[in-house]
């Protein structure tokens, strides 16, 4: 089956992918506990209404091309190196293309007189959110064999026996279908089998389409999460990719620029 489109034909596979992309709402939030389970224990978030320091230059360097803060303009000199803020809201999200989790924080600037360094509400590293993780999770860094499009996933025994539904070992070979959901709420059916010499847990049917759709490579990590109500989820932590980011000597901070700084306001 093919559908016509401007500039060529659209295959059924491409139509399905486009349909999936549309289903992934760009503004869809992720359950905070699920978000933290996928992000990992090294990631900490401040609490709503806590006070933090916002670093404009650090944000600019991570969010876009490197910004030359020493460019010949009076505007950069009006932007302080750090701005005390109150966290007004946090939205936990996931990238619709890569499944990488991220968060959007709405910050309200504070005057320096409103901040005390001995406060217990965030400034100085105190008051960091300690979301109680009531989910069971397991992460595995994927090998070349795992990420090979056309192969299967070798699942560690702990993950299979702790997070997956109970397997009936009377079958020959023992097998079952599992249906984890990704961070966008999309279900991915996998065939879970226990076979081989020595015996091991494998995800076979359904794994290759998952690897292909998610563009998984060796070094990425897969995270299986079992929630309190028994739902099974699957998430990804991407291996670091090389980025060729070079400073633009002509770049400078401008009013209304993308990093959300108002140089005309006194901080």
C-alpha positions as CSV (number, residue, x, y, z in Angstrom):
1,X,0.0,0.0,0.0
2,X,1.3,3.4,-1.0
3,X,0.0,6.9,-0.6
4,X,0.7,9.7,-2.9
5,X,2.4,12.8,-1.6
6,X,4.0,15.8,-3.2
7,X,7.5,14.9,-4.4
8,X,7.0,11.1,-4.3
9,X,5.3,8.1,-2.7
10,X,4.7,7.6,1.0
11,X,5.1,4.0,2.1
12,X,3.0,2.3,4.7
13,X,5.9,2.3,7.1
14,X,6.5,6.0,6.6
15,X,2.8,6.6,7.2
16,X,2.9,4.7,10.4
17,X,5.9,6.7,11.6
18,X,4.3,10.0,10.7
19,X,1.2,8.9,12.6
20,X,3.2,8.0,15.6
21,X,5.0,11.3,15.6
22,X,1.7,13.2,15.5
23,X,0.5,11.1,18.4
24,X,3.4,12.3,20.5
25,X,2.2,15.6,21.9
26,X,5.1,18.0,22.2
27,X,3.6,19.4,25.4
28,X,2.8,16.0,26.9
29,X,4.1,15.7,30.4
30,X,5.7,12.7,32.0
31,X,4.8,11.3,35.5
32,X,7.5,12.8,37.9
33,X,8.3,9.5,39.5
34,X,8.6,7.8,36.1
35,X,10.7,10.7,34.9
36,X,13.1,10.4,37.9
37,X,13.4,6.6,37.4
38,X,14.4,7.0,33.8
39,X,16.7,10.0,34.5
40,X,18.6,8.1,37.1
41,X,19.7,8.8,40.7
42,X,22.4,11.3,39.7
43,X,19.7,13.7,38.5
44,X,18.3,16.0,41.2
45,X,15.6,18.7,40.8
46,X,14.7,21.6,43.0
47,X,11.3,21.8,44.6
48,X,8.6,24.2,43.5
49,X,8.8,27.5,45.5
50,X,12.5,26.8,46.4
51,X,15.1,29.4,45.6
52,X,17.9,28.7,43.2
53,X,20.6,30.6,41.3
54,X,20.2,30.9,37.5
55,X,23.3,31.2,35.4
56,X,22.5,32.9,32.0
57,X,25.9,32.0,30.4
58,X,25.7,28.4,31.3
59,X,22.1,28.2,30.0
60,X,23.1,29.8,26.7
61,X,26.0,27.5,26.2
62,X,23.9,24.4,26.8
63,X,20.7,25.5,25.0
64,X,22.1,26.9,21.8
65,X,25.4,28.0,20.1
66,X,28.1,29.4,22.3
67,X,27.5,33.0,23.1
68,X,30.2,35.6,23.2
69,X,29.3,37.6,26.3
70,X,32.2,40.0,25.7
71,X,31.0,41.1,22.3
72,X,31.0,44.9,21.7
73,X,27.7,45.8,23.1
74,X,26.4,47.4,26.3
75,X,23.7,44.8,26.7
76,X,25.9,41.9,27.9
77,X,27.3,44.0,30.7
78,X,23.8,44.5,32.1
79,X,23.3,40.7,32.6
80,X,24.6,39.5,35.9
81,X,26.6,36.2,36.1
82,X,24.0,34.7,38.3
83,X,20.4,35.6,39.1
84,X,18.6,34.4,42.3
85,X,15.2,33.0,41.4
86,X,12.2,31.2,42.8
87,X,11.0,28.0,41.1
88,X,7.4,28.8,40.2
89,X,6.7,25.5,38.3
90,X,8.3,22.4,36.9
91,X,7.1,20.4,34.0
92,X,8.7,16.9,33.4
93,X,8.9,16.1,29.7
94,X,10.5,13.8,27.1
95,X,11.9,14.6,23.7
96,X,9.5,13.3,21.0
97,X,12.4,12.2,18.8
98,X,15.0,10.8,21.2
99,X,12.9,9.9,24.3
100,X,15.4,11.7,26.4
101,X,13.8,13.2,29.5
102,X,14.2,16.9,30.3
103,X,12.3,19.4,32.4
104,X,11.0,22.9,31.9
105,X,11.3,25.2,34.9
106,X,9.5,28.6,35.2
107,X,11.7,30.9,37.3
108,X,10.7,34.2,38.9
109,X,13.7,36.6,39.4
110,X,14.3,37.7,43.0
111,X,16.2,40.7,44.2
112,X,19.4,39.8,46.0
113,X,18.0,41.2,49.2
114,X,15.3,38.5,49.1
115,X,17.9,35.8,49.3
116,X,19.8,34.5,52.4
117,X,22.6,32.0,52.0
118,X,21.5,30.3,55.2
119,X,18.0,29.7,53.9
120,X,16.8,26.1,54.0
121,X,14.7,26.4,50.9
122,X,17.1,25.7,48.1
123,X,19.9,28.3,47.9
124,X,23.3,26.8,48.7
125,X,22.3,23.3,47.7
126,X,19.6,22.7,50.4
127,X,16.0,21.9,49.6
128,X,16.7,19.7,46.6
129,X,13.7,17.6,45.7
130,X,13.9,14.1,47.0
131,X,11.1,12.4,45.1
132,X,10.3,9.2,46.8
133,X,10.8,6.6,44.1
134,X,8.0,4.0,44.6
135,X,8.8,2.4,41.2
136,X,11.1,-0.5,40.6
137,X,13.5,0.0,37.8
138,X,16.5,-1.6,36.0
139,X,18.9,-0.1,33.5
140,X,21.3,-1.8,31.1
141,X,23.9,-0.3,28.8
142,X,23.2,-1.9,25.4
143,X,25.9,-4.0,23.7
144,X,26.6,-4.2,20.0
145,X,24.6,-7.4,19.9
146,X,21.6,-5.7,21.7
147,X,21.6,-2.8,19.4
148,X,21.9,-4.8,16.2
149,X,18.8,-4.3,14.1
150,X,17.7,-7.8,13.5
151,X,18.8,-9.3,16.7
152,X,17.3,-9.6,20.2
153,X,17.9,-8.2,23.6
154,X,19.7,-10.2,26.3
155,X,17.8,-9.4,29.4
156,X,19.5,-9.7,32.8
157,X,17.8,-12.3,35.1
158,X,17.1,-9.7,37.8
159,X,15.2,-7.5,35.4
160,X,13.2,-10.4,33.9
161,X,12.2,-11.9,37.3
162,X,11.6,-8.6,39.2
163,X,10.0,-6.3,36.6
164,X,8.4,-8.5,34.0
165,X,5.2,-10.5,34.6
166,X,5.8,-13.9,36.1
167,X,6.9,-16.4,33.4
168,X,5.4,-19.9,33.1
169,X,8.5,-22.1,32.9
170,X,6.4,-25.2,31.8
171,X,6.5,-24.1,28.2
172,X,9.0,-25.3,25.6
173,X,10.5,-22.9,25.5
174,X,8.9,-20.7,28.2
175,X,7.6,-17.5,26.6
176,X,5.1,-14.7,27.1
177,X,4.2,-11.3,25.5
178,X,4.9,-8.1,27.4
179,X,3.6,-4.7,26.6
180,X,5.7,-1.9,28.1
181,X,4.8,1.8,27.3
182,X,7.4,4.4,26.4
183,X,7.6,7.9,27.8
184,X,5.0,9.1,25.2
185,X,2.5,6.4,26.3
186,X,3.0,4.3,23.2
187,X,2.9,0.5,23.7
188,X,5.7,-1.7,22.4
189,X,4.9,-5.5,22.3
190,X,7.9,-7.8,22.9
191,X,8.2,-11.6,23.0
192,X,9.9,-12.6,26.2
193,X,11.5,-16.1,25.9
194,X,13.7,-18.2,28.1
195,X,16.0,-20.4,26.0
196,X,19.5,-21.1,24.9
197,X,22.6,-22.8,26.3
198,X,23.0,-21.7,29.0
199,X,19.4,-20.6,29.5
200,X,18.8,-16.9,29.4
201,X,16.1,-14.3,29.1
202,X,15.6,-12.7,25.7
203,X,13.4,-10.2,24.0
204,X,12.9,-11.4,20.5
205,X,9.9,-10.5,18.3
206,X,9.3,-6.7,18.5
207,X,12.8,-5.8,19.6
208,X,14.1,-5.0,16.1
209,X,11.3,-2.5,15.3
210,X,11.9,-0.8,18.6
211,X,15.7,-0.5,17.9
212,X,15.0,0.9,14.5
213,X,12.3,3.3,15.5
214,X,14.2,4.7,18.5
215,X,17.5,4.8,16.5
216,X,19.3,2.9,19.3
217,X,23.0,2.5,19.1
218,X,25.6,0.6,21.2
219,X,26.2,2.5,24.4
220,X,22.7,3.7,24.9
221,X,21.0,2.4,28.0
222,X,17.5,0.9,28.2
223,X,15.5,1.4,31.4
224,X,12.6,-0.8,32.4
225,X,10.3,0.6,35.1
226,X,7.5,-1.1,37.0
227,X,5.1,1.3,38.6
228,X,3.1,0.7,41.8
229,X,0.1,-0.4,39.9
230,X,2.1,-3.0,38.0
231,X,2.3,-1.1,34.7
232,X,5.6,-1.7,32.8
233,X,7.4,1.2,31.1
234,X,10.5,1.4,28.9
235,X,12.8,4.4,28.6
236,X,16.2,5.4,27.2
237,X,19.3,7.1,28.4
238,X,21.3,8.2,25.4
239,X,25.1,7.7,25.2
240,X,26.9,11.0,24.8
241,X,27.2,12.1,21.1
242,X,30.0,14.3,19.9
243,X,29.0,17.8,19.3
244,X,30.9,20.3,17.1
245,X,29.9,23.5,18.7
246,X,32.1,26.5,18.0
247,X,31.7,30.0,19.5
248,X,30.3,32.6,17.1
249,X,32.4,35.8,17.6
250,X,29.5,37.8,16.2
251,X,27.0,36.4,18.6
252,X,25.8,38.5,21.5
253,X,22.9,38.7,23.9
254,X,20.0,40.7,22.4
255,X,16.7,41.8,23.9
256,X,14.1,39.1,23.4
257,X,16.7,36.4,22.7
258,X,15.9,32.8,23.2
259,X,17.3,32.2,26.7
260,X,14.6,34.2,28.5
261,X,16.6,37.1,29.9
262,X,15.3,40.6,30.1
263,X,18.3,42.9,30.2
264,X,16.2,45.9,30.9
265,X,15.0,44.5,34.3
266,X,17.0,45.1,37.5
267,X,17.9,41.8,39.2
